[in-house]
């Protein structure tokens, strides 16, 4: 696929992507925080199923053991992630800086289990992170295929994350596809759907 085909695909999926972006502005930050804490090394859909069950059963504020019971069959490292959810679930998002990059730094510094990717994901999923990139393996693979990066790094430290994020931001400007929407589009290339 070349850039013209990517833009054509964006035009096809634009309405659905824009609807998803509007939906993010209405989400429950506690659910999105729990979701983003669950996603490392686990499948996003399974994590979301677990979070929906936590929410349905009023367990987002439960002790870690009760959270872990629900995560157990769906999320890797469920005990650790349950503890992290219990510690972070009452985050007051009014404390977050308005600037998305500063907000991400605050989250990484203050929430155990949120790295650059997860903090970016959380911000985007609550409608505050339209200018930060969620550099997961799907996105990195596509960035390589489009020639934005030379290779997919095995791991990302903060410096390399910011370097690749800037390249993705430039690619978004070149294609005319907003950064947060580009993320959803590239993720859909891999999975076939617009999700989270």
C-alpha positions, 0 to 999 in steps of 0.5 A: 500500500502506498500513501495515496492508497492510505489516503483513499482508505482514510476517505472510506473510513473517515466517518467511522473514525470521526465518530470514534473520536467523538465517542472518546470525548464521552468515555468514562476516564476510569474505564479507559484508565483501567483498559490502558493499564491492562493492555501491555502484552494482552489483547485489546479486545479481551482487556476491554471485555474485562473492563466492561465486566468490572464496570458492570459489576461495580468493581472498578473500585474493588480491592485488587483481589476482586479485580484480579478475579475478573481480569484473570482469564483475559489479561496477562499479569492480572494480579499486577495489573489489578493492583495498579488499577486499584492504586490509580482508579480514582485519578483526578483528571482535573490535575492533568496539564492541558498540554497533551505532552505535559499531561502524558509526562505527568501520567508516566511519572505518577501512574505505575504501569503507564509508559509513554504508549499507554499514557498516550492511549489513555489521553486519546481515549478520553479525548485529550490526546489528539497530538500524541502518538500511540506507538504500538507494534501495529503502528510501528510496523506500518510506519516501517512499511510507509518508509517513515522509520527504517526498522521496528525497534525492539523496545522504545525508551522515552527518547526514541519514542519522542523521535518516532512520534515526531516522524509520525506527526510529520507523516500525518501532516504530509498525508493530511490525516490528523495524528489521532485519526491516523493511529486508528486508521493504521490500527484498522489496517492490521485488525480490520476494524476501528476500535480503541 
